[in-house]
Amino acid sequence: MQKNGRASLSDQAYETLRRRIVERQIMPGVKLDIAGLENEFGVSRMPILDALTRLEHEGLVTVRNRVGTYVTPLSISLVEQIYDVRIMIEQWVTPKIILHISNKDIAELQALLAHMQQLLENVTDETFDYRSVTYCDEEFHLDLIRLSDNRHITHWHAALNTHIQTARAYSFRALARSREGQAEHQAILSAFAARDIAGARLAQLTHAERSRAGILALLQTHGEL
């Protein structure tokens, strides 16, 4: 029971800290106050350390021995590496997804995109529910990757996508880019529905490269984020 309780506390700390870092409520380069986090969450040190270990594995924080734990900045080099790996995963895994994807899976993914479309209609940059759209975006890509039936690939892809959402939180074109991305998501799903390996690979590559270009433009303008 203690183990399950600790896991639950660790999960809560992880989810909260992850959201704060991704949304840049905690800024890059900031040193995390572990004692302060213990007090804030009302937990012992171990759940906090467990959460920070998970965040370190995702590259969201950097641990410096005998110095402390810091929020990792997003740099041009890191973005290039993230997208190179993401594209490699998606291109490799596409045939495996097509092997497993069912009409039910396609219908569920289409329903997710329909919900996402509703979130993008009749809104402005000020009223845009960025968090909900981001969640749908993450789920769409993860639900596809999960169909590869490879939990390691799914874990790696999820970690990579976290950094992408971090960058989008800075974008003054978040709504515009989300609408563009929605059309690209639909093209991806249509290719998978047609069981078209080449078409799915091309649609995913187009989506990834457009996203990469937008984030790199942000970094070139503002520096590390």
C-alpha positions as MATLAB code, in Angstrom:
seq = 'MQKNGRASLSDQAYETLRRRIVERQIMPGVKLDIAGLENEFGVSRMPILDALTRLEHEGLVTVRNRVGTYVTPLSISLVEQIYDVRIMIEQWVTPKIILHISNKDIAELQALLAHMQQLLENVTDETFDYRSVTYCDEEFHLDLIRLSDNRHITHWHAALNTHIQTARAYSFRALARSREGQAEHQAILSAFAARDIAGARLAQLTHAERSRAGILALLQTHGEL';
ca = [
       0.000    0.000    0.000;
       2.844    2.365    0.834;
       4.373    1.768   -2.552;
       1.095    2.541   -4.325;
       0.624    5.664   -2.216;
       4.103    6.857   -3.040;
       3.545    6.172   -6.719;
       0.360    8.230   -6.598;
       2.120   11.151   -4.872;
       4.982   10.907   -7.359;
       2.520   10.928  -10.259;
       0.765   14.001   -8.899;
       4.035   15.854   -8.418;
       5.242   14.792  -11.858;
       2.077   15.869  -13.679;
       1.962   19.247  -11.938;
       5.642   20.024  -12.445;
       5.540   18.797  -16.039;
       2.631   21.095  -16.853;
       4.306   24.079  -15.199;
       7.537   23.470  -17.104;
       5.886   22.811  -20.467;
       3.712   25.913  -20.129;
       6.740   27.833  -18.845;
       5.109   28.792  -15.578;
       8.576   27.799  -14.386;
      11.083   29.472  -16.678;
      14.098   27.797  -18.309;
      17.287   27.950  -16.297;
      15.445   28.203  -12.973;
      16.817   26.053  -10.158;
      14.085   23.953   -8.579;
      13.781   24.257   -4.795;
      13.257   20.670   -3.657;
      12.535   21.620   -0.054;
      10.049   24.211   -1.270;
       8.344   21.628   -3.468;
       8.089   19.234   -0.517;
       6.305   21.917    1.474;
       4.062   22.943   -1.422;
       2.928   19.391   -2.209;
       2.873   18.291    1.413;
       4.993   15.203    0.704;
       8.346   13.765    1.681;
      11.446   14.099   -0.460;
      11.125   10.753   -2.285;
       7.986   11.527   -4.367;
       9.587   14.806   -5.466;
      12.842   13.070   -6.400;
      10.895   10.371   -8.281;
       9.047   13.078  -10.240;
      12.275   14.924  -11.030;
      13.902   11.698  -12.239;
      11.047   11.217  -14.723;
      11.350   14.821  -15.865;
      15.107   14.386  -16.294;
      14.533   11.319  -18.500;
      12.230   13.444  -20.675;
      14.891   16.132  -20.887;
      12.723   18.743  -19.165;
      15.143   19.239  -16.284;
      18.907   18.936  -15.985;
      20.571   17.648  -12.826;
      23.970   19.131  -12.047;
      25.849   17.087   -9.487;
      26.301   18.898   -6.158;
      24.671   22.000   -7.658;
      20.964   21.315   -8.189;
      18.174   20.611  -10.673;
      17.379   23.181  -13.364;
      14.664   23.605  -15.993;
      16.234   22.747  -19.351;
      16.149   25.527  -21.976;
      14.900   24.709  -25.464;
      17.654   25.381  -27.999;
      17.981   25.147  -31.776;
      20.286   22.141  -31.404;
      17.838   20.336  -29.114;
      14.897   20.980  -31.460;
      16.837   19.688  -34.460;
      17.711   16.515  -32.575;
      14.140   16.033  -31.317;
      12.642   16.286  -34.790;
      15.283   14.056  -36.349;
      14.407   11.318  -33.855;
      10.646   11.913  -34.089;
      10.713   11.636  -37.884;
      12.861    8.516  -37.707;
      10.379    6.885  -35.297;
       7.303    7.835  -37.315;
       8.746    6.709  -40.628;
       9.878    3.377  -39.197;
       6.704    2.633  -37.253;
       4.148    3.467  -39.993;
       3.927   -0.049  -41.523;
       3.450   -1.537  -38.046;
       0.618    0.883  -37.299;
      -1.093    0.038  -40.582;
      -0.752   -3.638  -39.730;
      -2.672   -3.134  -36.477;
      -5.045   -0.234  -37.122;
      -8.734   -1.154  -37.238;
     -11.795    0.669  -38.460;
     -12.717    1.213  -34.811;
      -9.326    2.830  -34.177;
      -9.844    5.112  -37.160;
     -13.314    6.089  -35.949;
     -11.958    6.907  -32.487;
      -9.145    9.011  -33.944;
     -11.633   10.787  -36.192;
     -13.794   11.565  -33.149;
     -10.744   13.034  -31.413;
     -10.039   15.249  -34.427;
     -13.700   16.297  -34.530;
     -13.465   17.395  -30.895;
     -10.242   19.243  -31.655;
     -11.940   20.987  -34.574;
     -14.659   22.257  -32.261;
     -12.020   23.745  -29.979;
     -10.553   25.629  -32.954;
     -13.798   27.158  -34.186;
     -15.217   30.568  -33.210;
     -12.239   31.450  -31.003;
      -9.570   34.147  -30.986;
      -5.972   34.152  -29.772;
      -7.324   35.412  -26.434;
     -10.124   32.834  -26.004;
      -8.266   29.895  -27.560;
      -8.130   26.923  -25.128;
      -4.494   26.109  -25.791;
      -4.210   23.482  -23.061;
      -7.146   21.398  -24.342;
      -5.960   21.550  -27.951;
      -2.456   20.583  -26.845;
      -3.880   17.582  -24.995;
      -5.806   16.485  -28.105;
      -2.715   16.976  -30.260;
      -0.623   14.811  -27.944;
      -3.306   12.144  -27.750;
      -3.717   11.957  -31.529;
      -0.047   11.268  -32.105;
       0.298    8.950  -29.113;
      -2.810    6.957  -30.024;
      -1.310    6.327  -33.454;
       2.079    5.362  -32.044;
       0.460    3.030  -29.481;
      -0.932    1.013  -32.380;
       2.631   -0.070  -33.160;
       2.291   -2.272  -30.044;
       5.749   -1.174  -28.857;
       5.677    0.517  -25.452;
       9.292    1.690  -25.708;
       8.609    3.525  -28.958;
       5.470    5.022  -27.407;
       7.424    6.267  -24.373;
      10.174    7.838  -26.487;
       7.724    9.551  -28.803;
       5.755   10.976  -25.870;
       8.910   12.439  -24.349;
       9.895   14.053  -27.642;
       6.457   15.582  -28.116;
       6.665   17.265  -24.716;
       9.409   19.592  -25.939;
       7.399   20.453  -29.042;
       4.444   21.555  -26.916;
       6.803   23.660  -24.794;
       7.887   25.620  -27.844;
       4.320   26.133  -29.026;
       3.465   27.757  -25.689;
       5.657   30.673  -26.791;
       4.189   31.043  -30.240;
       2.146   34.118  -31.053;
       0.701   31.977  -33.877;
      -0.432   29.140  -31.602;
      -4.026   29.311  -32.862;
      -3.059   29.711  -36.507;
      -0.526   26.890  -36.302;
      -3.030   24.649  -34.496;
      -5.504   25.154  -37.327;
      -2.842   24.316  -39.892;
      -1.854   21.298  -37.834;
      -5.471   20.153  -37.706;
      -5.580   19.914  -41.507;
      -2.291   18.026  -41.430;
      -3.655   15.626  -38.798;
      -6.624   14.928  -41.041;
      -4.300   14.150  -43.952;
      -2.327   11.758  -41.746;
      -5.457    9.938  -40.592;
      -6.859    9.735  -44.127;
      -3.664    8.044  -45.297;
      -3.789    5.539  -42.441;
      -7.478    4.884  -43.132;
      -6.533    4.082  -46.731;
      -3.722    1.809  -45.430;
      -1.365    3.857  -47.600;
       2.150    3.484  -46.168;
       3.807    5.956  -48.537;
       0.993    8.475  -48.097;
       1.061    8.208  -44.297;
       4.817    8.638  -44.217;
       4.620   11.702  -46.441;
       1.782   13.263  -44.423;
       3.650   12.744  -41.158;
       6.885   14.085  -42.603;
       5.126   17.186  -43.938;
       3.512   17.792  -40.542;
       6.779   17.322  -38.655;
       8.819   19.563  -40.960;
       6.261   22.384  -40.813;
       6.227   22.163  -37.026;
      10.024   22.132  -36.918;
      10.254   25.191  -39.173;
       7.853   27.139  -36.956;
       9.717   26.329  -33.746;
      13.120   27.088  -35.272;
      11.807   30.466  -36.440;
      10.769   31.210  -32.857;
      14.176   30.250  -31.504;
      15.987   32.283  -34.141;
      13.926   35.317  -33.148;
      13.916   34.966  -29.365;
      16.902   32.748  -28.595;
      16.617   29.813  -26.183;
      13.162   29.363  -24.694;
];
